[in-house]
Amino acid sequence: MSARGGVLPCQWIREAIAGGTLTAVTPIDAAQVQPNSLDLRLGASGTRVQCSFLPGRDGVDARLRRFGIYAVDASADGVVLERNAVYLFPLQESVRLPEGVRARANPKSSTGRLDIFCRLVTECGTSFDEIPAGFVGRLFLEVVPRSFPVRVREGDSLAQLRFVVGDPVVDDDDTRALLRREPVLVTSDHVPMPAESVRVDNGVFMSVSLSGNGTLGFRARRNTGAIDLRGKHPISHFWDRIFHRANEPVVLEPDEFYIFRSSELVRLPPGYCAEMVPFDAGAGEVRTHYAGFFDSGFGYDAPDDGGAAACAVVLEVRGRDVPFHVDEGNHLFRVILLRNTEQPDALYGRGLRSHYQGQRLRLSKQFLPDENDEAPQLPLRFAGSPRT
């Protein structure tokens, strides 16, 4: 285990489940455990609330009595959550964190790509998505669909939780050293990027891909039907495609939601995971991610397979106050590398049915492919042997 601390791996999570640190109304399934995180499940009933809130010392129940509007039942066929309405659901999981171990939540990849804004709330909590060391109690999830109405059911997973000791952040000097010895970033031509060519400043800066033929991105349509989180839907019912057109700029409109991809491709070694910074005022008037956590092994293949299925980062982009022109090569977002306390004994994409491994431009798993979509991506082969 690293003396500097880090993110705890899946083997610790399994031990925490067995030892009662993590408990649930319905027993936790093995499939909920990811390399560095635990999927959290919605309870059977939630509450439509007047506004978002942090419970503070009054507690969740008192806040619900003050701000609750009506109950929603997510059992059986589930319930449709309306756009821009705020809901609070109890989660099936509860925690009893030991001293020295804290936790942080984030939306899952599919949640972010559907433009569902969600945040973890704890009993008497004073900040979203954070669980302090030693906390014992219930967990809740605030859910706000932004672009589409969504049908959710008891047991659906919208968020995940990771567990941390000490300071897991890899500083800039160590990040540069890692980039020199490991092809963490590769170009779209499958060539490892030299550390000297990468901008590192409180994280690794990356850019949006707006070149090439075919679909560059997607823009969410307005006034659609509901998306069933357990269904499969035609892309054209919910998304307009953005195509490359010579000499025509890409301008993001305020409060519109877009899906793009990064120019660079990522492969995370087993000793590291990563988190994206969702908004950086210096990068422009956009929010570039809702989910933003990458488990160890994202884009990484086993050393004996001769290559790497490096992944693009899919960007969940929302324009903010003014129209904003984005161009190829704009450093639109940055990723912070996080150290693991030890290597997970299972990696993303290696026997875990990871839907987004090897992705380029890809919508959430709730959408059907069609004849206009990109062909399936094969594992990358570096120009030369990868350094593993």
PALOTI-50908 format. One record per residue: residue in three letters; residue number from 1; x negated, y, z of N, C-alpha, C in turn. Coordinates in steps of 0.05 Angstrom, whole numbers, plus 5000, padded with zeros to 4 digits. Layout:
BEGIN
- Ala_NUM_X_Y_Z_X_Y_Z_X_Y_Z
...
//
This chain:
BEGIN
- Met_1_4983_4976_5000_5000_5000_5000_4982_5025_5000
- Ser_2_4990_5045_4984_4974_5069_4982_4975_5085_5008
- Ala_3_4951_5093_5018_4950_5109_5043_4963_5136_5039
- Arg_4_4965_5145_5014_4977_5172_5008_5007_5170_5006
- Gly_5_5019_5147_5008_5047_5144_5006_5056_5140_4977
- Gly_6_5082_5137_4973_5092_5133_4946_5120_5123_4946
- Val_7_5129_5115_4923_5156_5104_4920_5155_5074_4925
- Leu_8_5174_5065_4941_5174_5037_4949_5184_5019_4927
- Pro_9_5173_4995_4923_5180_4978_4900_5204_4961_4906
- Cys_10_5213_4946_4886_5237_4929_4888_5235_4908_4909
- Gln_11_5211_4897_4914_5208_4877_4934_5214_4888_4962
- Trp_12_5207_4913_4967_5215_4926_4992_5245_4929_4993
- Ile_13_5258_4936_4971_5287_4940_4971_5301_4913_4977
- Arg_14_5291_4891_4966_5303_4865_4972_5300_4858_5001
- Glu_15_5277_4864_5012_5273_4859_5041_5291_4876_5058
- Ala_16_5295_4901_5049_5313_4919_5064_5342_4910_5064
- Ile_17_5350_4898_5042_5377_4886_5040_5379_4862_5059
- Ala_18_5359_4845_5058_5360_4821_5076_5358_4828_5105
- Gly_19_5344_4850_5112_5341_4858_5140_5361_4877_5151
- Gly_20_5381_4885_5134_5402_4902_5144_5397_4932_5142
- Thr_21_5374_4940_5130_5369_4968_5125_5389_4979_5105
- Leu_22_5396_4963_5086_5416_4970_5066_5439_4950_5068
- Thr_23_5464_4960_5073_5487_4943_5075_5509_4954_5056
- Ala_24_5530_4938_5052_5551_4946_5034_5577_4932_5041
- Val_25_5599_4946_5034_5626_4934_5037_5628_4908_5022
- Thr_26_5619_4908_4997_5617_4885_4981_5587_4877_4979
- Pro_27_5580_4852_4983_5551_4845_4983_5536_4856_4959
- Ile_28_5512_4866_4964_5496_4877_4943_5487_4855_4924
- Asp_29_5491_4860_4898_5483_4841_4877_5454_4845_4869
- Ala_30_5441_4823_4862_5413_4824_4854_5409_4843_4830
- Ala_31_5429_4845_4813_5427_4861_4789_5426_4891_4795
- Gln_32_5433_4899_4820_5432_4927_4827_5404_4937_4832
- Val_33_5385_4918_4837_5358_4925_4844_5341_4929_4819
- Gln_34_5331_4953_4816_5313_4960_4794_5285_4961_4804
- Pro_35_5265_4965_4787_5237_4965_4796_5231_4983_4820
- Asn_36_5243_5007_4820_5239_5027_4841_5264_5038_4853
- Ser_37_5287_5026_4847_5312_5039_4855_5334_5019_4859
- Leu_38_5355_5028_4872_5379_5011_4877_5403_5025_4865
- Asp_39_5418_5011_4848_5443_5022_4837_5464_5024_4859
- Leu_40_5479_5046_4860_5499_5051_4880_5527_5048_4867
- Arg_41_5546_5037_4882_5573_5031_4870_5595_5048_4883
- Leu_42_5614_5056_4866_5637_5071_4876_5655_5054_4894
- Gly_43_5666_5066_4914_5687_5053_4930_5714_5053_4916
- Ala_44_5734_5042_4929_5760_5038_4916_5776_5063_4913
- Ser_45_5772_5083_4931_5788_5107_4930_5771_5131_4934
- Gly_46_5778_5153_4920_5764_5178_4924_5784_5200_4929
- Thr_47_5774_5225_4928_5791_5248_4932_5784_5270_4912
- Arg_48_5805_5280_4899_5802_5304_4883_5800_5327_4902
- Val_49_5778_5343_4900_5773_5364_4920_5774_5391_4906
- Gln_50_5779_5411_4922_5781_5439_4912_5755_5449_4901
- Cys_51_5733_5441_4914_5707_5452_4907_5685_5433_4917
- Ser_52_5661_5436_4906_5638_5422_4916_5632_5432_4944
- Phe_53_5620_5415_4961_5612_5424_4988_5590_5406_4999
- Leu_54_5576_5417_5018_5558_5402_5036_5571_5401_5063
- Pro_55_5574_5377_5075_5590_5375_5099_5578_5388_5124
- Gly_56_5551_5390_5126_5540_5402_5150_5549_5388_5175
- Arg_57_5548_5403_5197_5554_5390_5223_5583_5382_5226
- Asp_58_5601_5394_5209_5629_5386_5211_5635_5358_5201
- Gly_59_5618_5347_5183_5622_5320_5173_5640_5319_5149
- Val_60_5639_5297_5135_5654_5294_5110_5684_5294_5114
- Asp_61_5694_5280_5135_5723_5278_5139_5735_5305_5144
- Ala_62_5722_5322_5160_5732_5348_5165_5733_5365_5140
- Arg_63_5712_5363_5124_5712_5378_5098_5734_5368_5080
- Leu_64_5739_5342_5079_5760_5332_5062_5788_5341_5071
- Arg_65_5792_5343_5097_5818_5354_5107_5821_5383_5098
- Arg_66_5799_5397_5097_5801_5426_5089_5803_5429_5058
- Phe_67_5788_5413_5043_5786_5418_5014_5799_5396_4997
- Gly_68_5808_5375_5009_5820_5353_4993_5846_5361_4981
- Ile_69_5851_5353_4956_5876_5360_4942_5894_5335_4941
- Tyr_70_5883_5313_4930_5899_5288_4929_5879_5264_4927
- Ala_71_5889_5241_4935_5873_5217_4933_5874_5205_4905
- Val_72_5853_5192_4896_5852_5178_4871_5845_5149_4876
- Asp_73_5858_5131_4862_5855_5102_4866_5838_5090_4843
- Ala_74_5814_5081_4849_5797_5069_4829_5798_5039_4828
- Ser_75_5816_5027_4843_5818_4998_4842_5833_4989_4817
- Ala_76_5834_4963_4812_5848_4951_4789_5839_4964_4763
- Asp_77_5857_4978_4749_5851_4990_4723_5836_5016_4726
- Gly_78_5830_5025_4750_5814_5049_4753_5830_5075_4751
- Val_79_5816_5097_4748_5829_5123_4747_5813_5141_4727
- Val_80_5828_5158_4713_5815_5177_4695_5808_5202_4710
- Leu_81_5783_5210_4709_5774_5235_4722_5773_5256_4700
- Glu_82_5786_5279_4706_5789_5300_4686_5764_5318_4684
- Arg_83_5760_5330_4661_5737_5347_4657_5737_5371_4677
- Asn_84_5713_5376_4687_5708_5399_4704_5723_5399_4730
- Ala_85_5735_5376_4737_5747_5373_4763_5727_5359_4782
- Val_86_5728_5366_4808_5708_5355_4827_5721_5333_4843
- Tyr_87_5707_5311_4845_5717_5288_4860_5695_5279_4880
- Leu_88_5704_5268_4902_5685_5256_4921_5694_5227_4927
- Phe_89_5675_5209_4923_5680_5180_4927_5661_5170_4949
- Pro_90_5672_5154_4968_5654_5139_4985_5640_5118_4968
- Leu_91_5615_5113_4975_5601_5091_4961_5603_5065_4978
- Gln_92_5600_5043_4964_5601_5017_4978_5577_5013_4997
- Glu_93_5555_5026_4990_5530_5021_5005_5527_5041_5028
- Ser_94_5515_5032_5049_5507_5048_5072_5478_5043_5078
- Val_95_5465_5061_5092_5437_5058_5098_5431_5061_5128
- Arg_96_5410_5048_5136_5399_5051_5163_5368_5054_5159
- Leu_97_5360_5078_5152_5332_5082_5144_5314_5081_5168
- Pro_98_5291_5068_5166_5271_5069_5188_5258_5096_5188
- Glu_99_5245_5102_5211_5229_5127_5212_5207_5125_5192
- Gly_100_5202_5147_5179_5180_5148_5159_5189_5141_5131
- Val_101_5213_5131_5127_5224_5125_5100_5247_5143_5094
- Arg_102_5245_5159_5074_5267_5176_5065_5277_5166_5037
- Ala_103_5299_5177_5028_5310_5167_5002_5319_5191_4985
- Arg_104_5319_5187_4959_5328_5208_4941_5345_5195_4919
- Ala_105_5367_5208_4912_5386_5197_4892_5384_5213_4866
- Asn_106_5392_5200_4845_5394_5214_4819_5415_5199_4802
- Pro_107_5428_5213_4783_5446_5199_4765_5431_5178_4748
- Lys_108_5446_5157_4740_5434_5137_4722_5433_5148_4694
- Ser_109_5418_5135_4677_5414_5145_4649_5441_5148_4635
- Ser_110_5458_5127_4637_5484_5129_4622_5501_5151_4633
- Thr_111_5500_5156_4659_5515_5178_4671_5507_5205_4659
- Gly_112_5481_5210_4657_5471_5235_4646_5479_5238_4617
- Arg_113_5477_5216_4602_5483_5219_4573_5512_5223_4567
- Leu_114_5529_5217_4587_5558_5223_4584_5565_5250_4596
- Asp_115_5545_5265_4605_5549_5292_4616_5567_5291_4641
- Ile_116_5562_5270_4657_5575_5268_4683_5556_5279_4704
- Phe_117_5563_5300_4717_5547_5312_4738_5554_5298_4764
- Cys_118_5534_5286_4777_5540_5274_4803_5517_5278_4822
- Arg_119_5524_5280_4848_5505_5285_4869_5512_5269_4894
- Leu_120_5491_5259_4907_5496_5244_4932_5501_5263_4955
- Val_121_5520_5255_4972_5526_5270_4996_5524_5251_5020
- Thr_122_5512_5260_5042_5511_5243_5066_5528_5256_5088
- Glu_123_5536_5239_5107_5550_5249_5130_5534_5270_5144
- Cys_124_5546_5294_5147_5533_5317_5160_5509_5327_5145
- Gly_125_5507_5320_5119_5484_5328_5103_5484_5358_5097
- Thr_126_5459_5369_5094_5456_5397_5088_5442_5402_5061
- Ser_127_5437_5380_5046_5426_5382_5019_5435_5359_5003
- Phe_128_5439_5363_4977_5447_5342_4959_5424_5323_4952
- Asp_129_5431_5298_4948_5413_5278_4937_5390_5270_4955
- Glu_130_5388_5281_4979_5366_5274_4997_5377_5261_5022
- Ile_131_5364_5239_5030_5370_5225_5055_5346_5226_5073
- Pro_132_5347_5239_5096_5323_5242_5112_5315_5215_5125
- Ala_133_5290_5213_5132_5280_5190_5146_5296_5186_5172
- Gly_134_5302_5160_5178_5316_5154_5202_5346_5156_5200
- Phe_135_5357_5166_5177_5386_5170_5174_5401_5143_5176
- Val_136_5423_5143_5190_5441_5120_5192_5469_5130_5185
- Gly_137_5482_5117_5166_5509_5125_5160_5519_5120_5132
- Arg_138_5542_5132_5127_5556_5129_5101_5544_5146_5080
- Leu_139_5549_5138_5055_5540_5154_5032_5565_5160_5014
- Phe_140_5564_5183_5001_5586_5192_4984_5574_5203_4958
- Leu_141_5591_5203_4937_5582_5213_4912_5601_5234_4901
- Glu_142_5591_5258_4897_5607_5278_4883_5605_5273_4853
- Val_143_5627_5273_4839_5628_5267_4811_5644_5289_4796
- Val_144_5631_5300_4775_5644_5321_4759_5640_5315_4729
- Pro_145_5659_5304_4715_5656_5300_4686_5656_5327_4673
- Arg_146_5636_5333_4655_5634_5359_4643_5645_5359_4614
- Ser_147_5637_5340_4598_5645_5341_4569_5670_5324_4563
- Phe_148_5673_5301_4577_5694_5282_4570_5708_5273_4595
- Pro_149_5735_5268_4593_5748_5253_4615_5736_5225_4616
- Val_150_5733_5214_4639_5722_5187_4642_5739_5169_4660
- Arg_151_5741_5144_4652_5755_5125_4669_5735_5110_4685
- Val_152_5738_5111_4712_5720_5097_4730_5735_5076_4746
- Arg_153_5721_5056_4755_5733_5035_4771_5716_5030_4796
- Glu_154_5729_5018_4816_5714_5009_4839_5691_4991_4831
- Gly_155_5668_4996_4841_5644_4980_4834_5627_4992_4811
- Asp_156_5638_5012_4797_5621_5024_4776_5598_5039_4789
- Ser_157_5576_5039_4774_5551_5051_4785_5544_5075_4768
- Leu_158_5544_5099_4781_5538_5124_4768_5511_5135_4778
- Ala_159_5501_5126_4800_5477_5137_4812_5459_5115_4823
- Gln_160_5434_5122_4828_5415_5103_4839_5399_5116_4861
- Leu_161_5388_5100_4879_5374_5111_4902_5346_5099_4903
- Arg_162_5326_5116_4908_5298_5106_4911_5288_5114_4939
- Phe_163_5269_5100_4948_5259_5102_4976_5230_5110_4975
- Val_164_5223_5129_4993_5197_5142_4991_5184_5144_5019
- Val_165_5157_5140_5019_5142_5146_5043_5120_5165_5035
- Gly_166_5113_5184_5053_5092_5203_5047_5098_5220_5022
- Asp_167_5076_5228_5009_5079_5245_4985_5072_5228_4961
- Pro_168_5092_5222_4943_5087_5205_4920_5077_5220_4896
- Val_169_5077_5247_4896_5071_5262_4872_5042_5260_4864
- Val_170_5037_5253_4839_5010_5252_4828_5001_5280_4820
- Asp_171_4980_5291_4832_4973_5318_4827_4961_5320_4799
- Asp_172_4956_5345_4790_4947_5350_4763_4920_5336_4756
- Asp_173_4902_5337_4775_4876_5325_4770_4878_5295_4766
- Asp_174_4894_5282_4784_4898_5253_4781_4915_5246_4756
- Thr_175_4933_5264_4749_4948_5260_4724_4930_5260_4700
- Arg_176_4912_5279_4699_4893_5281_4676_4875_5256_4676
- Ala_177_4867_5247_4699_4850_5223_4701_4865_5198_4691
- Leu_178_4891_5196_4698_4907_5174_4689_4910_5175_4658
- Leu_179_4915_5199_4647_4918_5201_4618_4893_5194_4603
- Arg_180_4869_5198_4616_4844_5191_4603_4840_5160_4602
- Arg_181_4851_5146_4622_4845_5117_4622_4869_5100_4613
- Glu_182_4892_5112_4610_4916_5097_4603_4933_5112_4583
- Pro_183_4942_5099_4561_4959_5113_4541_4987_5117_4551
- Val_184_4991_5136_4570_5017_5141_4581_5035_5155_4560
- Leu_185_5023_5173_4544_5037_5186_4522_5025_5178_4495
- Val_186_5042_5172_4476_5033_5166_4449_5049_5183_4430
- Thr_187_5037_5187_4406_5051_5203_4386_5072_5186_4372
- Ser_188_5088_5200_4355_5108_5185_4339_5095_5167_4319
- Asp_189_5069_5172_4313_5054_5155_4295_5040_5132_4310
- His_190_5047_5128_4335_5038_5105_4351_5009_5108_4360
- Val_191_4999_5132_4361_4971_5136_4369_4970_5148_4397
- Pro_192_4954_5137_4415_4952_5148_4442_4943_5178_4441
- Met_193_4955_5194_4458_4949_5223_4458_4925_5228_4477
- Pro_194_4904_5241_4467_4881_5247_4485_4890_5265_4508
- Ala_195_4879_5260_4531_4886_5276_4555_4882_5306_4549
- Glu_196_4862_5313_4534_4856_5341_4529_4878_5355_4512
- Ser_197_4894_5339_4498_4915_5351_4481_4942_5354_4496
- Val_198_4943_5345_4521_4968_5346_4536_4967_5369_4556
- Arg_199_4988_5385_4557_4990_5406_4576_4999_5395_4603
- Val_200_4983_5398_4624_4989_5388_4651_4988_5412_4669
- Asp_201_5011_5418_4682_5013_5440_4700_5038_5435_4718
- Asn_202_5033_5424_4742_5055_5414_4759_5072_5394_4744
- Gly_203_5059_5376_4730_5073_5356_4714_5063_5356_4685
- Val_204_5072_5338_4669_5065_5335_4641_5086_5348_4624
- Phe_205_5078_5368_4608_5097_5381_4590_5102_5365_4565
- Met_206_5127_5364_4556_5134_5349_4532_5153_5366_4515
- Ser_207_5156_5358_4490_5171_5374_4471_5194_5359_4458
- Val_208_5212_5374_4445_5235_5362_4433_5229_5356_4403
- Ser_209_5240_5334_4393_5236_5325_4366_5258_5336_4348
- Leu_210_5251_5352_4328_5271_5364_4310_5262_5360_4281
- Ser_211_5244_5341_4276_5235_5336_4249_5244_5309_4239
- Gly_212_5240_5303_4214_5248_5278_4202_5275_5278_4189
- Asn_213_5282_5256_4177_5307_5254_4163_5329_5242_4181
- Gly_214_5353_5245_4173_5375_5233_4188_5384_5250_4212
- Thr_215_5394_5237_4232_5406_5250_4255_5384_5260_4274
- Leu_216_5384_5286_4280_5366_5297_4299_5377_5296_4327
- Gly_217_5403_5297_4330_5415_5298_4356_5445_5297_4353
- Phe_218_5459_5300_4376_5488_5299_4377_5498_5322_4394
- Arg_219_5522_5332_4387_5535_5352_4403_5562_5341_4412
- Ala_220_5569_5344_4437_5594_5333_4448_5617_5348_4435
- Arg_221_5637_5333_4427_5662_5345_4416_5679_5354_4439
- Arg_222_5696_5373_4433_5715_5383_4454_5742_5369_4451
- Asn_223_5756_5368_4473_5784_5358_4473_5786_5329_4462
- Thr_224_5770_5311_4474_5771_5283_4466_5788_5267_4484
- Gly_225_5792_5242_4477_5804_5223_4496_5784_5216_4518
- Ala_226_5792_5197_4535_5776_5189_4557_5756_5167_4549
- Ile_227_5733_5168_4561_5713_5147_4558_5715_5127_4581
- Asp_228_5719_5102_4574_5720_5081_4594_5691_5071_4599
- Leu_229_5682_5073_4624_5655_5066_4630_5649_5037_4624
- Arg_230_5669_5020_4623_5665_4992_4616_5674_4985_4588
- Gly_231_5678_5006_4572_5687_5002_4544_5665_5007_4524
- Lys_232_5673_5004_4498_5656_5011_4476_5672_5029_4457
- His_233_5661_5052_4449_5676_5072_4435_5662_5080_4409
- Pro_234_5677_5088_4389_5665_5098_4364_5651_5125_4369
- Ile_235_5627_5127_4359_5612_5152_4363_5627_5176_4353
- Ser_236_5639_5174_4329_5651_5197_4316_5675_5209_4331
- His_237_5687_5193_4350_5709_5203_4366_5700_5223_4387
- Phe_238_5674_5223_4393_5665_5239_4416_5641_5257_4410
- Trp_239_5628_5252_4387_5603_5267_4381_5602_5277_4352
- Asp_240_5592_5300_4349_5584_5310_4322_5554_5307_4319
- Arg_241_5546_5299_4295_5517_5295_4290_5504_5321_4282
- Ile_242_5479_5324_4290_5463_5346_4281_5442_5335_4262
- Phe_243_5441_5345_4237_5423_5335_4217_5401_5355_4212
- His_244_5379_5344_4202_5357_5361_4194_5363_5375_4168
- Arg_245_5361_5401_4167_5365_5417_4143_5341_5436_4140
- Ala_246_5328_5435_4118_5304_5452_4114_5311_5481_4118
- Asn_247_5294_5495_4133_5296_5524_4137_5321_5533_4153
- Glu_248_5334_5514_4165_5358_5521_4181_5352_5516_4210
- Pro_249_5352_5537_4227_5344_5534_4255_5365_5519_4271
- Val_250_5355_5507_4293_5373_5494_4312_5377_5513_4335
- Val_251_5402_5523_4338_5409_5542_4359_5429_5529_4378
- Leu_252_5422_5527_4403_5439_5516_4423_5458_5537_4434
- Glu_253_5483_5531_4434_5504_5550_4443_5508_5547_4473
- Pro_254_5514_5569_4487_5519_5568_4516_5541_5548_4523
- Asp_255_5536_5532_4543_5555_5513_4555_5564_5491_4536
- Glu_256_5549_5487_4514_5553_5463_4497_5533_5441_4507
- Phe_257_5541_5416_4502_5524_5394_4512_5513_5379_4487
- Tyr_258_5487_5374_4488_5473_5361_4466_5456_5337_4476
- Ile_259_5451_5319_4457_5433_5297_4461_5410_5300_4440
- Phe_260_5385_5302_4450_5362_5301_4432_5342_5281_4443
- Arg_261_5319_5280_4431_5297_5262_4440_5271_5277_4440
- Ser_262_5252_5266_4455_5226_5278_4456_5209_5271_4432
- Ser_263_5190_5289_4425_5171_5282_4404_5152_5261_4413
- Glu_264_5143_5263_4438_5124_5244_4449_5138_5219_4459
- Leu_265_5124_5197_4458_5134_5172_4469_5119_5165_4495
- Val_266_5133_5152_4513_5123_5148_4540_5120_5118_4546
- Arg_267_5099_5111_4560_5097_5084_4572_5086_5087_4600
- Leu_268_5102_5078_4620_5094_5081_4648_5081_5055_4658
- Pro_269_5056_5057_4667_5043_5033_4678_5056_5024_4703
- Pro_270_5051_4999_4711_5065_4987_4735_5061_5002_4761
- Gly_271_5039_5017_4763_5034_5031_4788_5047_5058_4791
- Tyr_272_5063_5065_4771_5075_5092_4771_5104_5092_4762
- Cys_273_5119_5111_4772_5145_5118_4761_5145_5148_4756
- Ala_274_5168_5160_4748_5167_5188_4741_5194_5201_4744
- Glu_275_5193_5227_4747_5218_5243_4749_5216_5268_4732
- Met_276_5238_5274_4718_5239_5297_4701_5249_5321_4717
- Val_277_5237_5345_4712_5247_5370_4723_5271_5378_4706
- Pro_278_5295_5381_4718_5319_5385_4702_5320_5413_4689
- Phe_279_5309_5433_4702_5311_5461_4691_5286_5476_4699
- Asp_280_5274_5489_4680_5251_5505_4684_5256_5531_4669
- Ala_281_5259_5553_4683_5266_5579_4671_5245_5587_4650
- Gly_282_5220_5579_4655_5199_5586_4637_5200_5572_4610
- Ala_283_5216_5550_4608_5218_5535_4584_5241_5543_4566
- Gly_284_5259_5561_4576_5282_5569_4560_5308_5567_4574
- Glu_285_5329_5576_4561_5355_5578_4573_5371_5552_4570
- Val_286_5359_5530_4579_5372_5504_4576_5366_5487_4601
- Arg_287_5385_5469_4606_5379_5448_4625_5375_5423_4608
- Thr_288_5353_5408_4614_5345_5387_4595_5350_5359_4606
- His_289_5359_5356_4630_5364_5328_4639_5382_5328_4664
- Tyr_290_5399_5308_4666_5414_5303_4690_5403_5280_4706
- Ala_291_5396_5258_4691_5387_5234_4705_5358_5237_4713
- Gly_292_5340_5234_4695_5313_5243_4699_5295_5226_4716
- Phe_293_5302_5201_4722_5283_5183_4737_5276_5160_4719
- Phe_294_5251_5153_4718_5242_5131_4701_5228_5110_4719
- Asp_295_5239_5086_4719_5227_5064_4735_5200_5055_4723
- Ser_296_5184_5043_4739_5159_5031_4729_5164_5012_4707
- Gly_297_5147_5013_4686_5151_4996_4663_5167_5008_4640
- Phe_298_5177_5032_4644_5192_5046_4623_5173_5049_4599
- Gly_299_5180_5036_4577_5163_5038_4553_5138_5021_4554
- Tyr_300_5135_5004_4574_5110_4989_4578_5114_4960_4572
- Asp_301_5096_4947_4558_5098_4919_4552_5078_4903_4569
- Ala_302_5082_4877_4571_5062_4860_4585_5035_4862_4571
- Pro_303_5013_4861_4585_4987_4864_4573_4980_4843_4552
- Asp_304_4993_4820_4552_4986_4799_4534_5003_4798_4509
- Asp_305_5020_4819_4504_5037_4818_4481_5026_4833_4457
- Gly_306_5003_4846_4461_4989_4859_4438_5000_4886_4431
- Gly_307_5018_4898_4446_5029_4924_4438_5045_4936_4460
- Ala_308_5060_4957_4454_5076_4971_4474_5100_4983_4461
- Ala_309_5123_4979_4473_5149_4990_4463_5153_5017_4474
- Ala_310_5134_5035_4470_5136_5062_4481_5163_5075_4475
- Cys_311_5174_5090_4494_5201_5101_4493_5200_5131_4489
- Ala_312_5218_5141_4473_5224_5170_4474_5240_5176_4499
- Val_313_5237_5200_4508_5254_5210_4530_5279_5222_4517
- Val_314_5302_5213_4524_5327_5224_4514_5335_5248_4531
- Leu_315_5339_5270_4518_5345_5296_4532_5374_5301_4532
- Glu_316_5385_5306_4556_5413_5313_4560_5413_5344_4564
- Val_317_5418_5358_4542_5413_5387_4541_5439_5403_4543
- Arg_318_5440_5421_4561_5462_5440_4563_5452_5468_4561
- Gly_319_5463_5483_4541_5456_5511_4539_5466_5527_4563
- Arg_320_5452_5548_4570_5460_5563_4594_5472_5589_4587
- Asp_321_5459_5611_4591_5472_5637_4590_5474_5650_4562
- Val_322_5454_5644_4545_5453_5657_4519_5447_5636_4498
- Pro_323_5454_5641_4472_5445_5622_4451_5415_5621_4451
- Phe_324_5404_5596_4446_5376_5592_4448_5366_5576_4425
- His_325_5346_5586_4411_5334_5573_4388_5312_5553_4398
- Val_326_5314_5528_4390_5294_5509_4397_5280_5501_4371
- Asp_327_5254_5496_4373_5238_5490_4350_5221_5466_4356
- Glu_328_5212_5452_4335_5194_5429_4337_5169_5438_4352
- Gly_329_5163_5422_4373_5139_5429_4388_5143_5446_4412
- Asn_330_5167_5458_4415_5173_5473_4440_5168_5455_4464
- His_331_5153_5465_4484_5151_5450_4509_5176_5456_4526
- Leu_332_5196_5439_4522_5222_5444_4533_5226_5432_4561
- Phe_333_5209_5413_4569_5213_5401_4595_5187_5389_4604
- Arg_334_5186_5381_4630_5162_5369_4640_5170_5345_4658
- Val_335_5152_5326_4660_5156_5302_4675_5134_5300_4697
- Ile_336_5142_5295_4721_5124_5292_4744_5120_5262_4749
- Leu_337_5095_5254_4749_5088_5226_4754_5088_5221_4784
- Leu_338_5099_5198_4792_5101_5190_4820_5086_5164_4825
- Arg_339_5071_5163_4846_5055_5139_4853_5073_5119_4868
- Asn_340_5070_5094_4862_5083_5072_4877_5065_5065_4901
- Thr_341_5078_5056_4923_5062_5046_4945_5048_5020_4937
- Glu_342_5060_5004_4920_5049_4980_4908_5064_4974_4883
- Gln_343_5052_4958_4866_5064_4951_4840_5090_4935_4844
- Pro_344_5112_4943_4831_5136_4927_4833_5132_4899_4821
- Asp_345_5145_4879_4832_5142_4852_4821_5161_4847_4798
- Ala_346_5177_4867_4790_5193_4866_4765_5191_4894_4753
- Leu_347_5188_4895_4726_5185_4920_4712_5209_4926_4695
- Tyr_348_5214_4951_4689_5235_4959_4671_5231_4946_4644
- Gly_349_5252_4934_4634_5250_4922_4608_5239_4894_4607
- Arg_350_5229_4884_4629_5218_4857_4630_5237_4839_4645
- Gly_351_5256_4827_4631_5275_4809_4643_5297_4822_4658
- Leu_352_5300_4849_4656_5320_4863_4672_5343_4873_4655
- Arg_353_5345_4865_4630_5366_4874_4612_5368_4905_4611
- Ser_354_5345_4917_4608_5343_4946_4608_5352_4957_4581
- His_355_5375_4971_4580_5388_4979_4555_5371_4999_4540
- Tyr_356_5355_5015_4553_5342_5037_4540_5313_5032_4535
- Gln_357_5303_5008_4539_5275_5002_4533_5271_5004_4503
- Gly_358_5249_5017_4495_5243_5020_4466_5260_5041_4452
- Gln_359_5275_5057_4467_5294_5076_4454_5279_5098_4439
- Arg_360_5294_5108_4419_5286_5133_4406_5309_5153_4412
- Leu_361_5326_5159_4392_5349_5175_4397_5372_5156_4402
- Arg_362_5383_5155_4427_5403_5135_4433_5423_5147_4453
- Leu_363_5449_5143_4446_5470_5151_4463_5473_5130_4485
- Ser_364_5492_5135_4504_5496_5116_4526_5507_5090_4515
- Lys_365_5506_5069_4532_5514_5042_4524_5544_5040_4520
- Gln_366_5559_5061_4525_5588_5060_4521_5596_5064_4492
- Phe_367_5577_5068_4474_5584_5074_4446_5575_5052_4427
- Leu_368_5592_5047_4407_5586_5027_4387_5565_5038_4367
- Pro_369_5547_5022_4357_5530_5030_4335_5546_5032_4310
- Asp_370_5537_5047_4290_5551_5047_4264_5530_5049_4242
- Glu_371_5539_5050_4217_5521_5048_4195_5503_5073_4193
- Asn_372_5509_5095_4206_5493_5119_4205_5471_5120_4226
- Asp_373_5472_5101_4245_5452_5102_4266_5425_5092_4257
- Glu_374_5405_5100_4272_5378_5090_4266_5377_5060_4269
- Ala_375_5360_5048_4253_5355_5019_4255_5343_5013_4282
- Pro_376_5347_4989_4292_5335_4981_4317_5304_4985_4317
- Gln_377_5293_4995_4339_5265_5001_4340_5250_4976_4349
- Leu_378_5228_4970_4334_5211_4948_4342_5190_4958_4361
- Pro_379_5177_4940_4377_5155_4949_4394_5133_4962_4378
- Leu_380_5122_4983_4389_5101_4998_4376_5075_4982_4375
- Arg_381_5059_4986_4355_5033_4975_4354_5013_4999_4352
- Phe_382_4997_5001_4371_4978_5023_4370_4958_5021_4348
- Ala_383_4948_5043_4338_4926_5043_4319_4901_5038_4334
- Gly_384_4895_5012_4339_4874_5004_4357_4885_4991_4381
- Ser_385_4869_4978_4397_4879_4963_4420_4886_4982_4443
- Pro_386_4910_4978_4455_4917_4995_4477_4900_4989_4502
- Arg_387_4896_5011_4517_4880_5007_4542_4899_5001_4564
- Thr_388_4898_4977_4575_4917_4969_4596_4901_4961_4621
//
